[in-house]
Amino acid sequence: MPSREKETYSIQSVENALNVLEALCDDDDEVRISRLSEKLGMNKTSVFRLLATFESRGYVEREELSGKYRLGIAAYEMGQKFLSRMSLLKKARPVMEQLVRECNEAVYLAVRRDDDLLFLDAVDTPLQVKIVSLVGKRYPLALSAAGQILLAGAWLQEEAGPERKHRPTQDPGLADETLREILKQGFCVGTEALGEGVTCLAVPLLNLHGETVASLAMIGPDFRMNPALIEAEFLPRLKDAGQIISSKLGYLGPHASKNLY
């Protein structure tokens, strides 16, 4: 049987349905049919029918008074089941919890989603002053330290040469010198990108082949994350945590994977 591109199997009605769900995910507030219709370039009747179908299965809920729609419990339940079965999260979560106990700052797990950074999971700080949760939020990859870690890892794979399998196609959006420096130091520090007064420290999580599959980030208010504390406490512990998770993912260290690059 001849091979076909994935697009050959695409079903437009299913694409439209998924577009509606993703649009609801992107909005923090409840939305009207007219807004979804305009955003997706679909007629209101089609949007209404899709929403009604999702509502009957519990994936969408409708507010009676306003007529606005939001994601339903069934969508949340499916997402939780996926996360609970995801190997990366299972292996990272205990280490993240320990890191929070040691540093008292929020720790996030972030992955690449197309050209964006997606904060997939977090263990929050027990302290009263904290930033608003970033779980489920997406940001341009080049914007934050956590995204720059992922870009540096992908750039390294691109530099490995045409013989390397599964090389990602990407436009880094960062200078080669910046990416080299991130790879050399093994971490990235950023301020303000995720909000005013917010500092983000990030390290890579590597798999068996030495590929960067996620980033581990510590995020908190900059008045608690001063440069001296970052250098003496936070970065060393964050690096150690990243190495532990990477080892759980099969990474054996730079010497074991050196031949891959």
C-alpha positions as CSV (number, residue, x, y, z in Angstrom):
1,M,0.0,0.0,0.0
2,P,1.6,3.3,-1.1
3,S,2.4,5.8,1.7
4,R,0.3,8.9,2.0
5,E,0.8,12.2,3.8
6,K,-1.2,12.7,7.0
7,E,-3.2,15.4,5.4
8,T,-4.8,12.9,3.0
9,Y,-6.7,11.4,5.9
10,S,-7.9,14.6,7.3
11,I,-11.7,14.9,7.8
12,Q,-12.9,18.4,7.6
13,S,-15.9,18.0,10.0
14,V,-13.5,16.5,12.7
15,E,-11.0,19.4,12.0
16,N,-13.8,21.9,12.6
17,A,-14.9,20.2,15.8
18,L,-11.4,20.1,17.2
19,N,-10.9,23.8,16.2
20,V,-14.0,24.7,18.3
21,L,-12.7,22.8,21.3
22,E,-9.2,24.4,21.0
23,A,-10.8,27.8,20.7
24,L,-12.6,27.3,23.9
25,C,-9.4,26.2,25.6
26,D,-7.6,29.3,24.4
27,D,-10.2,31.6,26.0
28,D,-10.0,32.1,29.8
29,D,-13.6,33.3,29.9
30,E,-16.9,31.9,28.6
31,V,-17.5,32.8,25.0
32,R,-20.5,33.4,22.7
33,I,-21.2,31.6,19.4
34,S,-20.7,34.8,17.5
35,R,-17.2,35.2,18.9
36,L,-16.3,31.6,18.0
37,S,-17.8,32.0,14.6
38,E,-15.7,35.1,13.9
39,K,-12.5,33.7,15.4
40,L,-12.7,30.4,13.4
41,G,-14.2,31.7,10.2
42,M,-17.2,29.3,10.5
43,N,-20.8,30.1,10.1
44,K,-22.8,30.3,13.3
45,T,-25.1,27.4,12.5
46,S,-22.1,25.0,12.2
47,V,-20.6,26.3,15.4
48,F,-23.9,25.9,17.2
49,R,-24.4,22.3,16.0
50,L,-20.9,21.3,17.1
51,L,-21.3,23.0,20.5
52,A,-24.7,21.3,21.0
53,T,-23.1,17.9,20.2
54,F,-20.3,18.5,22.7
55,E,-22.8,19.7,25.3
56,S,-24.8,16.5,25.0
57,R,-21.6,14.6,25.9
58,G,-20.5,16.9,28.7
59,Y,-17.4,18.3,26.9
60,V,-19.0,21.8,26.7
61,E,-21.3,23.6,29.2
62,R,-23.7,26.4,28.4
63,E,-24.5,29.2,30.8
64,E,-28.3,29.6,30.8
65,L,-28.5,33.3,31.5
66,S,-25.7,34.6,29.3
67,G,-25.8,31.9,26.6
68,K,-22.1,31.7,26.7
69,Y,-20.1,28.4,26.4
70,R,-17.2,27.0,28.4
71,L,-15.4,23.6,28.5
72,G,-17.2,21.0,30.5
73,I,-16.3,18.4,33.1
74,A,-15.8,15.6,30.5
75,A,-13.1,17.6,28.8
76,Y,-11.3,18.2,32.1
77,E,-11.7,14.5,33.0
78,M,-10.2,13.4,29.7
79,G,-7.3,15.8,30.2
80,Q,-6.6,14.5,33.7
81,K,-6.6,10.9,32.5
82,F,-4.1,11.7,29.8
83,L,-1.8,13.5,32.2
84,S,-2.0,10.8,34.8
85,R,-0.9,8.2,32.2
86,M,1.9,10.4,30.6
87,S,5.2,8.8,31.4
88,L,7.1,12.1,31.5
89,L,4.8,13.5,34.2
90,K,4.9,10.3,36.2
91,K,8.6,10.4,36.4
92,A,9.0,14.1,36.9
93,R,6.3,14.8,39.5
94,P,8.0,13.3,42.6
95,V,11.2,15.1,41.8
96,M,9.3,18.4,41.2
97,E,7.6,18.0,44.6
98,Q,10.9,17.4,46.4
99,L,12.4,20.5,44.7
100,V,9.5,22.7,45.9
101,R,10.1,21.4,49.4
102,E,13.7,22.4,49.2
103,C,13.3,25.8,47.6
104,N,9.8,26.9,48.4
105,E,9.3,28.2,44.8
106,A,6.9,26.9,42.1
107,V,8.3,24.3,39.7
108,Y,6.9,23.8,36.2
109,L,7.2,21.2,33.5
110,A,7.0,22.7,30.0
111,V,6.9,21.1,26.6
112,R,6.9,22.3,23.0
113,R,3.5,22.7,21.3
114,D,4.0,23.7,17.6
115,D,5.9,27.0,17.8
116,D,4.8,27.7,21.4
117,L,5.9,26.7,24.9
118,L,3.1,25.0,26.9
119,F,3.3,24.7,30.7
120,L,2.0,21.2,31.2
121,D,2.2,20.7,34.9
122,A,3.3,22.4,38.1
123,V,3.9,22.0,41.8
124,D,3.1,25.4,43.5
125,T,4.9,27.2,46.2
126,P,3.5,26.9,49.7
127,L,4.3,30.6,50.3
128,Q,1.4,33.1,50.4
129,V,2.9,35.4,47.7
130,K,2.8,33.6,44.4
131,I,2.3,34.2,40.7
132,V,-0.9,33.2,39.0
133,S,-0.8,29.6,37.8
134,L,0.7,29.1,34.3
135,V,-0.5,25.6,33.7
136,G,-2.2,25.3,30.3
137,K,-0.7,28.6,29.2
138,R,1.2,29.0,26.0
139,Y,3.9,31.5,25.1
140,P,6.2,32.0,22.1
141,L,9.2,29.7,22.4
142,A,11.8,32.5,22.2
143,L,10.0,34.6,24.9
144,S,10.9,32.8,28.1
145,A,13.8,30.9,29.6
146,A,11.9,27.6,29.5
147,G,11.2,28.0,25.8
148,Q,14.7,29.0,25.0
149,I,15.9,25.8,26.6
150,L,13.7,23.8,24.1
151,L,14.9,25.9,21.2
152,A,18.5,25.3,22.1
153,G,17.9,21.6,22.2
154,A,16.1,21.6,18.9
155,W,18.8,23.7,17.3
156,L,21.5,21.2,18.5
157,Q,19.6,18.4,16.7
158,E,19.4,20.6,13.5
159,E,23.2,21.1,13.7
160,A,23.8,17.4,14.0
161,G,23.6,17.0,10.3
162,P,21.4,15.4,7.7
163,E,22.2,11.8,8.8
164,R,20.3,12.4,12.1
165,K,16.8,10.9,12.2
166,H,13.7,12.9,13.3
167,R,15.4,16.3,13.0
168,P,12.8,19.0,13.8
169,T,12.1,21.7,11.3
170,Q,12.1,25.0,13.1
171,D,13.0,28.7,13.0
172,P,14.7,29.3,16.3
173,G,14.0,33.0,16.6
174,L,17.3,33.4,18.6
175,A,20.9,34.0,17.4
176,D,23.1,31.0,17.1
177,E,25.5,32.5,19.6
178,T,22.7,32.7,22.2
179,L,21.7,29.1,21.6
180,R,25.3,28.0,21.9
181,E,25.7,29.8,25.2
182,I,22.5,28.2,26.6
183,L,23.8,24.8,25.6
184,K,27.2,25.5,27.0
185,Q,25.9,26.6,30.5
186,G,23.1,24.0,30.6
187,F,20.5,26.5,31.9
188,C,18.7,29.7,31.1
189,V,17.5,32.6,33.3
190,G,14.9,35.1,32.2
191,T,13.0,38.0,33.8
192,E,9.8,39.8,33.0
193,A,8.9,37.6,30.0
194,L,6.1,35.7,31.9
195,G,4.9,38.8,33.8
196,E,6.2,41.9,35.5
197,G,8.4,41.0,38.4
198,V,8.6,37.3,37.5
199,T,11.8,35.4,37.2
200,C,12.2,32.0,35.4
201,L,15.0,29.6,35.7
202,A,15.0,26.6,33.3
203,V,17.1,23.4,32.6
204,P,16.6,20.8,29.9
205,L,15.1,17.3,30.4
206,L,16.8,14.8,28.1
207,N,15.7,11.4,26.9
208,L,17.7,8.2,26.1
209,H,19.1,9.8,22.9
210,G,20.1,13.0,24.5
211,E,17.3,14.9,22.9
212,T,15.6,17.8,24.8
213,V,12.0,16.6,25.4
214,A,10.9,19.2,28.0
215,S,12.2,21.9,30.3
216,L,12.1,22.0,34.0
217,A,11.5,25.6,35.3
218,M,11.5,27.3,38.6
219,I,9.3,30.4,38.5
220,G,8.7,33.0,41.2
221,P,8.7,36.7,42.1
222,D,12.0,38.4,41.5
223,F,12.1,39.9,45.0
224,R,12.6,36.3,46.4
225,M,14.8,35.1,43.5
226,N,17.7,37.5,43.8
227,P,20.9,36.7,41.8
228,A,22.9,35.5,44.9
229,L,20.2,33.1,45.9
230,I,19.8,31.9,42.3
231,E,23.5,31.1,42.0
232,A,24.0,29.6,45.4
233,E,20.7,27.6,45.9
234,F,18.1,27.6,43.2
235,L,20.2,26.7,40.1
236,P,22.3,23.9,41.7
237,R,19.1,22.3,43.0
238,L,17.3,22.8,39.7
239,K,20.1,21.3,37.7
240,D,20.3,18.3,40.1
241,A,16.5,17.8,39.7
242,G,16.8,18.0,35.9
243,Q,19.5,15.4,35.9
244,I,17.5,13.0,38.1
245,I,14.4,13.3,35.8
246,S,16.6,12.9,32.7
247,S,18.1,9.7,34.1
248,K,14.6,8.4,34.7
249,L,13.9,9.1,31.0
250,G,16.9,7.0,30.0
251,Y,19.6,9.6,29.6
252,L,23.0,8.2,30.6
253,G,25.0,11.4,30.5
254,P,26.9,13.5,27.9
255,H,29.6,10.9,27.3
256,A,27.1,8.1,26.6
257,S,25.3,10.2,24.0
258,K,28.3,12.1,22.6
259,N,28.3,9.9,19.4
260,L,24.8,11.0,18.6
261,Y,26.0,14.6,18.0
